[in-house]
């Protein structure tokens, strides 16, 4: 795809393709709910909470009994609203597959999504939420895609479903955070995880601070995802560049005002940058394993290895967001009186910059950058 059509970055040049990424993230995002009941080998369907459900019953659960909509309303500070409407049911025939393949999330998911695309001709919803009601194993697994959007001259208009290919496929289990996770991918959010440069196959589910990784229970997402969705205004971001004077500022959690929602550290040479955000337990961060200021490296360059044909950078789910420390830990979360020393490149040498957490005042943290 022509790079000049799509590379409309935000005002800080943090998120490439920003207009594309935010085309569906502000306002009402309407999902058409489809039931998928593949024909194939027997499975342990009795463990699946939505066995026998119709699309209307799933829509009723999503809108009246689940807190998924309230979660996104909280996380977006009222900027993003989920809408659900009744789609239909599909029964793709997988009877020729062996049980192992029938149970495979990719084979079943692809068959379900393709069947929905064909059945949903003329839908014009923003995306399809495809719920597998037969296989118990899928109660903890899903897939998603953020879909296609047409952009030209800085203006973006999302294609409607099914032409866009935008979908979230989920098992019909009891965990609302699975639905949130897959819808998050459809918003363009990647997994955040502790990166190990010594292994080829990374574990992308080892960050307990992020619903887009290895969180358990009610946990929100990290600041860069909220910014990429347009839920953090540029005025609520402080960008500290190598060479700036030392700075003390307040970082606020979701819903708190007066300080900044995100801190960015970067230099003039690297493709990556550091982000910092404040987190405290409460509301939909009630199961957060640690309060404090979390930090990550973020990189959208092709060096991250996303390998998308026709793209010369890696936006959305291709964005590399890495924590550093022991996997499944909170090593990347700073409490009061803790600090981290990070390196930035000045064109000749690596320069150490220290970020310290000085004070907490309820949902805000006072942070100092010393360069």
Secondary structure, DSSP 4 states (H G I P E B T S, - for coil): --HHHH----TTS-STTHHHHTTTTSEEEEEEEEEE--BSS---GGG-TTTT--HHHHHHIIIII--HHHHHHHHTTTSEEEEEEEEEEE--B-TTS-HHHHT-HHHHHHHHHHHHHHHTTT---SEEEEEE-S-GGGGG-EEEE---EEEETTEEEEPPTTTT--EEEEE--S-HHHHHHHHHHHTT---EEE--TT-SS--S---TT-TTTT--SS----HHHHHHTT-S-GGGEEEEETTPPPEEEEEE-TT--SSBSEEEEE-SS-SEEEEEEEE-SSGGGTT-S--EEEEEEEE-SGGG----TT-SS--GGG-EEEE-SSTTS-TTEE-TT-EEEEEEE-SSSEEEEEEEEEEEETTEEEEEEE-
